[in-house]
Amino acid sequence: MKKSIPALYAEYGRYIDKARAIPYYVDCLKPVERRLLFTLWSLSKNKYVKAARIIGEAIGKYHPHGDQSTYKSLVGLVQRGFAFGQGNWGAVGLEDSQAAAMRYPEIKSNEMLNNLAFEFIKQIPWSDPESIQFDQPDYLPSPIPIGLIGTDMIEGISFHTTKIPRYSITDLVKRLTYIFQSQINPQTKQVIIKPTFPNCDVYENETGTFNNILTTGIGSIKVIPKMEIKSDGIHIYGKPPIGFSNLKTNADNPKKPEQVKYKVIDVTEHNVLEILIEPAEKTVTQELVDLIFNIISTNVHFNCNVVDDNGIVETRSIDRLLTTSYELWVKAHLKLLTGQVLGLKEQLYELAVIEVVRDMLVNHNIKTEVELLNLFTKKYKTIYKHISEDAIRAVINKYKIKTLLEFKVNIISIQQKIDTIQRSIDNINTVSYQKLINMVPI
């Protein structure tokens, strides 16, 4: 028991880390997020569908966990702009309002995200990690890790914990470009990007913290919601990571005597957060400003933990996460192009076979498949050594004789397509980078 229980507990911990709480090192998504985005892409590319349908499909095929927790993740994706919602998807305020029950609102996938993450979805590994008899992509092949895009941060708590900052997609592309350029020229001017929090300013606790997060995955920053002093009080326009719990008015709480100095009013409209701090004395003093400033300022410590293919959690830098996702995206792009060339070459081969079959049909009185194959073996095989009997048989089984006789062969156009794609393959790094820039101009 002393040996087996720790081993089983460790195995369970790796499962929870990998299957629920810690994002994957390639796309920086947790499994529930990836499965929901994949389901959205599958069911709602061109139309709105009920949220309940997305949840049912996701937990029925890919994510055998609770429907309410899964729906909460779907709401988060809508609020982050990863999908478009119709109906009540909740609102941000002093206390977040809840979304309507999943049977009411509708949802549609985000076209930009589809272009970014699903173009090469068939060129990556698929598996059935939950053993539900439905394969799913191991990750979303995107030039930028999907999980790093947006505002706020990725949080996860299980046997390990993680806090990973998010950035604007433009900043992530700028940083990735800098990484490429610095590999060629070490003197390239450094591009430092900052984490983004909605309507908040972020500052380094120590000089070099932003760079440390990018290069080591570890660092602490200060997040301060934007605030404005007006005649009626102090207006706050952003929400710190820990929320506004310290601002709630509770004059009877002896542990918070400062709360008698102000009244909190939520004036949020149209999902744009705005909190009014109304001074008890009807006058905004510097003392009150300093008090509120200290309350809403938050220190956030990032430790960018991700899980690998074996369920092992490790800290990785933002730079490494960026390059890993990009390299695998390029690899998927290359695989698609290579497959296209192979497909076109197969077409050329089939056309060559059709030419031979048509020549035999036109110049010989052939009535059966056996006669045609015998003629090919006796007369044509020595001339067309690259064509097999199986290829001849496949063509005559695939097409009717009339079709073969009328078949229009355009070998030149097919060869031109092959040459064009081959040039892209030969210059895959340049072509892929240009594709990224076309999707996300910087």
C-alpha positions in Angstrom: 0.0 0.0 0.0 2.8 2.4 0.8 4.2 2.0 -2.7 1.0 1.6 -4.7 -1.0 4.6 -3.2 1.7 7.2 -4.0 2.1 5.8 -7.5 -1.7 5.9 -8.1 -2.0 9.4 -6.6 0.8 10.6 -8.8 -0.9 9.1 -11.9 -4.2 10.8 -10.9 -2.3 14.1 -10.5 -0.8 13.8 -14.0 -4.3 13.1 -15.4 -5.9 16.2 -13.7 -3.0 18.4 -14.8 -3.2 17.2 -18.4 -6.9 16.6 -18.8 -8.3 19.6 -17.0 -6.2 22.3 -15.3 -2.9 23.0 -17.1 -2.7 24.3 -20.7 -0.9 22.3 -23.4 2.5 23.5 -24.4 1.7 23.9 -28.1 -1.6 25.9 -28.2 -1.7 27.0 -24.5 -5.3 25.8 -24.3 -6.8 23.6 -21.7 -8.6 20.5 -23.1 -12.1 21.9 -22.5 -11.2 25.1 -24.4 -9.7 23.3 -27.3 -12.7 20.9 -27.5 -15.2 23.7 -27.4 -13.4 25.6 -30.1 -13.2 22.5 -32.3 -16.9 21.8 -31.8 -17.7 25.4 -32.7 -15.7 25.2 -35.8 -17.4 21.9 -36.7 -21.0 23.0 -36.1 -21.2 26.8 -36.3 -18.9 28.1 -39.0 -21.7 29.7 -41.0 -24.7 30.1 -38.6 -25.7 30.6 -35.0 -26.6 27.5 -33.1 -27.9 27.0 -29.5 -25.2 26.9 -26.9 -26.8 23.7 -25.5 -26.0 22.0 -28.8 -22.3 22.9 -28.6 -22.2 21.7 -25.0 -24.0 18.4 -25.8 -21.7 17.7 -28.8 -18.5 18.6 -26.9 -19.2 16.5 -23.8 -20.8 13.7 -25.8 -17.9 13.3 -28.2 -14.8 14.8 -26.6 -15.1 16.1 -23.0 -16.8 13.7 -20.6 -17.0 16.2 -17.7 -19.7 18.3 -16.2 -22.0 20.3 -18.5 -22.2 23.3 -16.2 -18.4 23.7 -15.9 -18.1 23.2 -19.6 -20.7 25.8 -20.2 -18.8 28.2 -18.0 -15.8 27.7 -20.2 -17.9 28.4 -23.3 -19.1 31.7 -21.7 -15.5 32.6 -21.1 -14.7 32.0 -24.8 -17.5 34.3 -25.8 -16.6 37.0 -23.4 -13.0 36.9 -24.7 -14.2 37.3 -28.3 -13.2 33.8 -29.4 -16.8 33.2 -30.5 -19.8 35.4 -31.2 -22.9 35.2 -29.0 -26.5 36.2 -29.3 -28.6 36.6 -26.2 -27.5 36.9 -22.6 -23.9 35.8 -22.2 -23.4 37.6 -19.0 -21.8 41.0 -18.3 -18.8 42.4 -16.4 -19.6 44.7 -13.5 -18.8 45.0 -9.8 -20.1 41.4 -9.6 -20.2 39.6 -12.9 -23.7 38.8 -14.0 -24.4 35.3 -15.0 -25.1 34.1 -18.5 -28.6 32.7 -19.3 -29.1 29.0 -19.1 -27.4 27.2 -22.1 -30.8 26.4 -23.7 -31.4 30.1 -24.5 -28.3 31.9 -26.0 -26.9 31.2 -29.4 -23.3 31.1 -30.5 -21.2 31.2 -33.7 -17.5 30.6 -34.3 -15.1 33.5 -34.9 -14.1 33.5 -38.6 -10.7 35.1 -37.8 -9.9 32.3 -35.3 -11.1 29.7 -37.8 -8.6 31.0 -40.4 -5.8 31.2 -37.7 -6.2 27.8 -36.1 -8.1 25.4 -38.4 -6.6 25.7 -41.9 -4.2 22.8 -41.2 -6.3 20.9 -38.7 -6.2 17.7 -40.8 -2.4 17.8 -41.0 -1.7 17.4 -37.3 -1.9 14.3 -34.9 -5.4 13.3 -33.7 -6.2 10.9 -30.8 -8.9 9.8 -28.4 -7.4 10.8 -25.0 -10.6 10.2 -23.1 -11.4 6.9 -24.8 -14.8 8.0 -26.1 -14.4 6.5 -29.6 -14.1 10.0 -31.2 -10.8 11.3 -32.3 -9.9 14.9 -31.8 -7.0 17.1 -32.7 -4.1 17.0 -30.2 -3.8 20.8 -30.5 -4.9 23.7 -32.7 -2.3 24.4 -35.3 -1.9 28.2 -35.2 1.2 30.4 -35.8 0.5 32.0 -32.5 -0.6 29.9 -29.4 -4.4 30.5 -29.2 -4.3 30.5 -25.4 -1.9 33.4 -25.2 -4.1 35.7 -27.3 -6.4 38.2 -25.5 -6.5 39.9 -22.1 -6.1 38.9 -18.5 -4.3 35.5 -17.9 -4.5 31.8 -18.0 -5.0 30.3 -14.5 -5.0 26.7 -13.5 -5.0 24.9 -10.1 -4.6 21.2 -9.6 -1.5 19.3 -8.5 0.4 22.1 -10.1 -0.6 25.7 -10.5 -0.1 28.0 -13.5 -0.5 31.7 -14.3 0.3 32.7 -17.8 -0.2 36.3 -19.1 -2.1 37.0 -22.3 -1.1 39.5 -24.9 -2.6 41.2 -27.9 -2.2 39.1 -31.1 -0.3 42.0 -32.8 2.2 42.2 -30.0 2.7 38.4 -30.1 3.5 38.6 -33.8 5.9 41.5 -33.2 7.7 39.5 -30.6 7.8 36.4 -32.8 9.2 38.5 -35.6 11.9 39.9 -33.3 12.9 36.3 -32.3 13.4 35.4 -35.9 15.3 38.5 -36.8 17.6 38.3 -33.7 18.6 34.8 -34.7 19.9 36.2 -37.9 21.2 39.5 -36.5 21.9 39.5 -32.7 22.1 43.3 -32.8 18.4 43.5 -33.7 16.6 46.1 -31.5 14.7 44.2 -28.8 10.9 44.2 -28.8 9.5 43.9 -25.3 5.7 43.3 -25.1 3.5 43.8 -22.0 0.7 41.6 -20.7 -2.8 43.0 -21.4 -5.6 43.4 -18.8 -8.9 45.1 -19.9 -8.9 48.8 -19.1 -5.8 48.4 -16.8 -2.2 49.6 -16.8 0.5 47.2 -16.1 3.9 48.0 -14.6 7.1 46.1 -13.8 7.7 45.5 -10.1 11.4 45.4 -11.0 13.2 46.6 -14.1 13.4 43.8 -16.6 10.3 41.9 -15.4 8.5 42.1 -18.7 11.5 40.6 -20.5 12.0 38.0 -17.8 8.4 36.7 -18.4 9.2 36.5 -22.1 12.5 34.7 -21.7 12.0 32.6 -18.5 8.2 32.4 -17.9 8.5 33.8 -14.4 8.0 37.3 -13.1 5.7 39.7 -11.1 3.9 42.8 -12.4 1.5 45.3 -10.9 -1.9 45.7 -12.5 -3.8 49.0 -11.9 -7.3 49.6 -13.3 -7.6 52.9 -15.1 -9.2 55.5 -12.9 -10.4 59.1 -13.3 -11.2 61.7 -10.7 -14.4 63.6 -11.3 -16.5 66.0 -9.2 -18.9 63.1 -8.2 -16.2 60.8 -7.2 -13.5 58.4 -8.5 -14.4 56.4 -11.6 -12.7 53.0 -12.2 -12.8 51.5 -15.6 -10.9 48.2 -15.2 -11.1 45.1 -13.1 -8.0 43.8 -11.3 -7.4 40.0 -11.4 -8.6 39.6 -7.8 -11.8 41.4 -8.4 -13.4 44.3 -6.5 -14.2 42.4 -3.3 -12.2 44.9 -1.2 -14.3 47.7 -2.5 -17.6 46.4 -1.4 -19.3 48.8 1.1 -19.5 47.2 4.6 -19.3 50.0 7.2 -20.1 47.5 10.0 -17.1 45.4 9.3 -14.6 46.4 12.1 -11.7 44.9 10.0 -12.4 47.4 7.2 -12.9 50.8 8.9 -11.8 52.6 5.8 -15.0 51.5 4.0 -17.0 54.2 5.9 -15.2 56.7 3.8 -16.8 55.8 0.5 -19.8 54.2 -1.2 -19.4 51.9 -4.2 -21.8 52.2 -7.1 -21.8 50.0 -10.1 -22.6 52.1 -13.2 -21.6 49.5 -15.8 -23.4 49.8 -19.1 -23.1 47.7 -22.3 -20.6 45.3 -20.8 -18.1 48.2 -20.3 -17.0 48.2 -16.7 -17.4 51.4 -14.7 -17.4 51.7 -10.9 -18.1 54.9 -9.1 -16.5 55.5 -5.7 -18.5 58.2 -4.1 -16.8 59.8 -1.1 -18.8 59.9 2.2 -17.9 63.5 2.7 -18.9 64.4 -0.8 -15.4 65.7 -1.5 -12.7 63.7 -3.2 -9.5 64.1 -1.2 -6.0 63.0 -1.9 -6.3 60.7 1.0 -9.3 58.9 -0.5 -7.5 58.7 -3.9 -4.5 57.1 -2.3 -6.7 54.7 -0.4 -8.6 53.5 -3.5 -5.4 53.4 -5.5 -3.8 51.0 -3.0 -6.9 48.9 -2.8 -7.3 48.3 -6.5 -3.6 47.8 -7.3 -2.7 44.2 -7.6 0.6 42.3 -7.7 0.4 39.3 -10.1 3.1 36.7 -10.1 3.3 34.7 -13.3 4.7 31.1 -13.4 4.1 29.9 -17.0 3.5 26.2 -16.3 2.4 24.0 -19.2 1.9 20.3 -19.7 3.8 18.2 -22.2 2.8 15.0 -24.1 3.6 12.8 -21.1 1.6 14.8 -18.6 4.7 16.4 -17.1 4.3 20.0 -16.0 7.2 22.4 -16.6 7.8 26.1 -16.8 8.3 27.5 -20.3 9.1 31.0 -21.4 6.6 32.9 -23.6 9.3 33.0 -26.3 9.5 29.2 -26.3 5.8 28.8 -26.4 5.6 31.1 -29.4 8.3 29.4 -31.4 7.0 25.9 -30.6 3.5 26.8 -31.9 4.9 28.5 -35.0 7.3 25.7 -35.9 4.5 23.1 -35.7 2.2 25.3 -37.7 4.9 25.6 -40.4 5.3 21.8 -40.3 1.5 21.4 -40.8 1.6 23.9 -43.7 4.5 21.9 -45.3 2.6 18.7 -44.9 -0.5 20.2 -46.6 1.6 21.4 -49.6 3.4 18.2 -49.8 0.1 16.3 -49.9 -1.1 18.6 -52.6 1.9 17.9 -54.8 1.5 14.1 -54.3 -2.2 14.4 -55.2 -1.4 16.3 -58.4 1.3 13.8 -59.3 -1.2 11.0 -58.9 -3.5 12.9 -61.3 -0.6 13.1 -63.8 0.0 9.4 -63.5 -3.7 8.6 -64.0 -3.8 10.9 -67.1 -0.8 9.0 -68.4 -2.6 5.7 -67.8 -5.8 7.1 -69.5 -3.7 8.1 -72.5 -2.5 4.5 -72.9 -5.9 3.0 -72.4 -7.5 5.4 -74.9 -4.8 4.6 -77.5 -5.6 0.9 -77.1 -9.3 1.5 -77.4 -9.0 3.7 -80.5 -6.5 1.5 -82.4 -7.7 -2.0 -81.5 -11.0 -3.8 -81.6 -11.2 -4.5 -77.8 -14.5 -5.7 -76.3 -13.6 -6.8 -72.8 -11.4 -5.9 -69.9 -9.5 -9.2 -70.3 -8.6 -8.4 -73.9 -7.4 -4.9 -73.0 -5.2 -6.2 -70.2 -3.8 -8.9 -72.5 -3.0 -6.3 -75.2 -1.3 -4.1 -72.6 0.9 -7.0 -71.4 1.9 -8.2 -74.8 2.5 -4.9 -76.7 2.3 -1.8 -74.4 4.0 -2.8 -71.2 7.5 -2.8 -72.7 6.9 0.8 -74.0 5.3 2.2 -70.9 7.4 0.6 -68.2 6.3 3.0 -65.5 2.6 1.9 -65.9 1.4 -1.2 -64.1 -1.4 -3.6 -64.9 -3.1 -2.6 -61.6 -3.1 1.0 -62.8 -4.7 0.0 -66.1 -7.3 -2.1 -64.2 -8.1 0.8 -61.8 -8.7 3.2 -64.7 -11.1 0.9 -66.6 -13.0 0.1 -63.4 -13.2 3.8 -62.5 -14.4 5.2 -65.9 -16.8 4.2 -68.6 -15.4 3.6 -72.1 -17.2 6.6 -73.4 -15.7 8.8 -70.7 -12.2 7.5 -71.4 -12.6 8.2 -75.2 -13.8 11.8 -74.5 -11.4 12.5 -71.6 -9.7 15.9 -71.9 -6.1 15.8 -70.8 -4.5 19.1 -69.5 -1.1 18.0 -68.3 0.4 21.4 -68.7 -1.9 23.1 -66.2 -1.4 20.4 -63.7 2.4 20.5 -64.0 2.2 24.3 -63.6 0.3 23.8 -60.3 2.9 21.3 -59.2 5.7 23.8 -60.0 4.0 26.6 -58.1 3.4 24.5 -55.0 6.9 23.1 -55.1 8.3 26.7 -55.1 6.3 27.3 -51.9 7.7 24.1 -50.4 11.3 25.1 -51.3 10.7 28.5 -49.6 8.4 27.3 -46.8 9.8 29.6 -44.1 9.3 32.7 -46.2 5.9 31.6 -47.5 4.7 30.7 -44.0 5.9 34.0 -42.5 4.2 36.0 -45.2 1.0 34.1 -44.6 1.1 35.0 -40.9 1.7 38.7 -41.7 -1.2 38.6 -44.2 -3.4 37.3 -41.4 -2.1 39.6 -38.6 -0.5 42.7 -40.1 2.0 44.4 -37.8 
